[in-house]
Amino acid sequence: MTMVAYKLNLEDPGDGYGMKFALETEYNKQLVKSIKRMDWKLSHRGWDQYSKVWRFDINDYVVEELRILGVDVPDLEKCKAAEKALTSAESDFSDDTFPIEGELEVFE
């Protein structure tokens, strides 16, 4: 077992598709394999080589898959509220949910 540090945030990569989860981790071959097993149609997972993060849609499927990996993801409603706070000047929601930092247990 290996411990892999992570940081999860919400970001707009500027690609026209809106806010995404952004997962930054140390490189780990097994973790990459686990991420690539995610259903692309449901997660739209992708590696951003410039920012060095994995990007995912913000939905129930991704929340569950990230939790399976060991990421401490809040409920989807909190994620959506944080997304709204970041994209709307009129929102009174405080975005203190993100970033989330921790460590994943990766089994080699």
HUFEN-V311146 format. One record per pair of residues at least 12 apart in sequence whose ideal C-beta (glycine too) atoms are under 6 Angstrom apart, sorted by the first residue. I is the first residue (numbers start at 1). J is the second residue. Records with the same first field share a line. If there is no record, write none. Layout:
I->J ; J
This chain:
1->105 ; 107
2->106
3->103
4->25 ; 26 ; 28 ; 31 ; 104 ; 106
5->26 ; 103
6->25 ; 104
7->24 ; 99 ; 101
8->23 ; 71 ; 100
9->22 ; 98 ; 99
10->82 ; 83 ; 86 ; 98
19->83
20->55
21->56 ; 58
22->53 ; 55
23->54
24->53
28->106
30->106 ; 108
31->106
34->69
35->54
38->65
42->61
43->56 ; 57 ; 62
44->57
58->79 ; 83
60->76
63->76
70->104 ; 105
72->100 ; 102
74->97
78->97
81->93
82->95 ; 97 ; 98
